Amino acid sequence: MTARVLIAEDEPPARANIRRLLSEDPRFEVAGEARDGMEAVRMIEELRPDLVFLDIQMPGLDGFETLDALGASREFVVIFSTAHDEHALRAFDALALDYLLKPYDKQRFHVALEKAARQLAGARREPAAVARERRLVLRTEDGFIALVEENVDRISASGKHVVLYTKEGQRRVRQTLAELGAKLDASRFVRVHRGEIVRVDAVVRYEPGARGDGILTLFDGTAVVLSRSFRREFSERFRGNR
């Protein structure tokens, strides 16, 4: 089934670019184009699109005000498109699927489009259920991403970067482990080594070592060293989680 797309963007060249990139994917068709927020509200209500590319800064109503006008419950997927990166956290709080930072290239656009295709192909969840999930909004080399904390099993320092091991694969972020750790739910994640943080309920086995250290085995078979310095806190959390 072809997904219907509404492009809400006040700049004609930007609309034309999105329309051109969409034409390369037969899974999507452009149902309409809106030039401002008020027109976007009207067209969304009339056309019932599956996917909306929504600019943030538009005449009349901006992107966030457009969503507010449509109400909390919505049946379409939103991808924000903007030249300003300071709105990323608010965009993901508004349950946007992705955040395209202009100027983006063809590859980045199709990454966002692939996310939309997977979302639309699967069973939709109620917006309220999504909102209850704690999410991490992080900036990678490819743009902003939002990860559900529940899907993060382990976070490891790697030079000037941090690697997040998730159920969907690895994500590399240019951030310190301490900065990222401060964003996590402290009741679910614990530092186990100078360069490692794990989700406590991802640990299936704890083998204490003779020198006060230990080895943790995660559900996927990964072995992580538990440093003596962090043993007490981890042990208390691990026992309390069982």
C-alpha positions in Angstrom: 0.0 0.0 0.0 1.4 3.4 -1.0 1.8 5.9 1.9 0.3 9.3 1.4 2.6 12.3 2.2 1.9 15.9 3.0 4.7 18.4 2.6 4.3 21.4 4.9 7.0 23.9 4.0 6.9 27.6 3.2 9.9 27.6 0.9 9.2 26.5 -2.7 12.7 25.1 -3.4 12.5 23.0 -0.2 9.1 21.6 -1.2 10.5 20.8 -4.6 13.5 19.0 -3.1 11.3 16.9 -0.8 9.0 16.1 -3.7 11.9 15.1 -6.0 13.4 12.8 -3.3 10.0 11.2 -2.6 9.6 10.5 -6.3 12.5 8.0 -6.1 10.6 5.8 -3.7 7.5 4.1 -5.0 6.3 3.3 -1.5 5.3 7.0 -1.1 3.2 9.5 -3.0 2.7 13.2 -2.4 -0.9 13.9 -1.5 -0.5 17.6 -1.0 1.7 20.6 -0.2 1.0 23.3 2.4 2.8 26.6 2.5 2.0 27.6 6.1 0.8 26.2 9.4 -2.9 27.0 8.9 -2.9 25.4 5.5 -1.1 22.4 6.9 -3.8 21.9 9.6 -6.6 22.1 7.0 -4.9 19.7 4.6 -4.0 17.2 7.2 -7.6 17.1 8.4 -8.9 16.8 4.8 -6.3 14.5 3.3 -5.5 12.2 6.2 -1.9 11.7 5.2 0.2 8.8 6.6 3.4 10.9 6.7 4.0 14.7 7.1 7.2 16.5 6.4 6.8 19.5 8.7 9.0 22.6 8.7 9.3 24.3 12.1 9.4 28.0 11.1 6.4 28.7 8.9 4.0 31.7 8.6 0.9 31.7 10.8 1.5 28.6 12.8 5.0 27.1 13.3 5.5 23.3 13.2 4.8 22.8 16.9 1.7 25.0 16.9 0.5 23.1 13.9 0.7 19.8 15.8 -0.9 21.5 18.9 -3.8 22.6 16.7 -4.4 19.0 15.6 -4.6 17.6 19.1 -2.5 15.1 21.0 -3.9 12.0 19.2 -2.8 11.7 15.6 -2.6 8.9 13.1 0.2 10.2 10.9 4.0 10.0 11.2 5.9 13.3 11.5 9.4 14.1 10.2 10.6 17.6 11.1 12.7 19.5 8.5 14.4 22.7 9.6 17.6 24.8 9.4 17.8 25.2 13.2 19.2 22.4 15.4 18.1 24.0 18.7 14.6 22.5 18.3 15.6 18.9 18.2 14.8 17.9 21.8 11.3 19.6 21.6 10.7 17.8 18.3 11.3 14.4 19.7 9.2 15.4 22.8 6.5 16.0 20.2 6.9 12.3 19.1 8.5 13.2 15.8 10.0 10.2 14.0 13.0 12.1 12.8 14.6 15.5 12.6 16.2 16.5 9.3 18.6 19.4 9.6 18.9 21.5 6.4 20.8 21.2 4.2 20.5 17.4 4.2 21.6 15.1 1.4 19.9 12.4 -0.4 21.3 9.6 1.8 20.2 11.3 5.0 16.7 11.9 3.6 16.3 8.2 2.7 17.4 7.2 6.2 14.5 9.1 7.5 12.2 7.8 4.8 13.2 4.2 5.7 12.3 4.8 9.3 8.9 6.1 8.2 8.3 3.0 6.0 9.1 0.7 8.9 6.8 2.6 11.3 4.0 2.6 8.8 4.4 -1.1 8.0 4.3 -2.2 11.6 1.4 -2.0 14.1 0.9 1.5 15.3 1.1 2.2 19.0 -1.1 4.7 20.8 0.7 8.1 21.2 0.3 7.9 25.0 2.2 4.6 25.1 5.1 6.1 23.2 5.1 9.2 25.5 5.6 7.0 28.6 8.9 5.7 27.3 12.1 7.5 28.4 14.1 8.5 25.4 17.6 9.8 24.8 18.0 12.5 22.2 21.5 12.4 20.9 23.4 14.1 18.1 25.4 11.8 15.8 27.4 12.5 12.7 24.2 11.8 10.7 22.0 14.1 12.7 19.7 13.7 15.7 18.4 10.4 16.9 16.0 9.4 19.7 16.6 6.1 21.4 14.3 4.4 23.8 16.2 3.7 27.0 14.7 0.3 27.3 16.5 -0.7 24.1 20.0 0.4 25.3 21.9 -2.5 26.9 25.4 -1.1 27.3 27.3 2.1 26.8 31.0 2.0 26.2 33.7 4.8 26.0 35.7 4.7 22.8 38.3 7.5 22.5 36.4 10.8 22.0 33.2 8.9 21.3 30.7 6.8 23.2 29.2 3.6 21.6 25.7 2.7 22.6 24.8 -1.0 22.1 21.1 -1.3 21.4 18.7 -3.9 20.2 18.9 -2.3 16.7 22.7 -2.2 16.6 25.4 0.2 17.6 25.2 4.0 17.7 28.3 6.1 17.9 28.0 9.5 19.6 30.6 12.2 20.2 30.0 12.7 23.9 31.7 11.7 27.1 30.4 8.8 29.2 29.8 11.1 32.1 27.7 13.4 30.1 25.6 10.6 28.7 25.4 8.9 32.0 23.8 12.0 33.6 20.9 11.7 31.1 20.1 8.1 32.0 17.5 6.8 34.5 19.8 6.2 37.5 17.5 3.5 38.8 18.1 1.3 35.7 21.7 2.1 34.6 24.9 1.7 36.6 28.6 2.4 36.0 30.5 -0.9 36.2 33.9 0.3 34.9 35.7 3.6 34.2 34.6 3.2 30.6 31.4 1.1 30.9 27.7 1.6 31.8 25.2 -1.2 31.7 21.5 -1.5 32.1 21.1 -3.6 35.2 18.3 -5.9 33.9 20.4 -6.7 30.8 22.8 -8.6 33.0 22.0 -12.3 33.3 25.1 -13.5 35.2 27.5 -12.0 37.7 30.7 -13.9 38.5 32.7 -12.2 41.4 36.4 -12.2 41.0 39.1 -13.1 43.7 40.4 -9.5 43.7 37.1 -7.7 44.2 36.4 -7.3 40.5 34.1 -9.5 38.4 32.7 -10.5 35.1 29.2 -9.6 33.9 27.4 -11.5 31.2 24.7 -9.7 29.3 21.7 -11.5 27.8 23.3 -11.5 24.3 26.4 -13.2 25.6 28.6 -10.2 25.9 31.1 -10.2 28.8 31.8 -6.9 30.6 34.4 -6.4 33.3 33.1 -5.1 36.6 35.7 -2.9 38.3 36.4 -3.3 42.0 35.6 0.4 42.4 32.1 0.0 41.2 31.4 -3.5 42.7 29.3 -2.5 45.7 26.9 -0.3 43.9 26.4 -2.8 41.1 26.0 -5.7 43.6 23.2 -3.8 45.4 21.4 -2.9 42.2 21.8 -6.4 40.8 20.4 -8.1 43.9 17.6 -5.6 44.1 16.6 -6.3 40.5 16.2 -10.0 41.1 
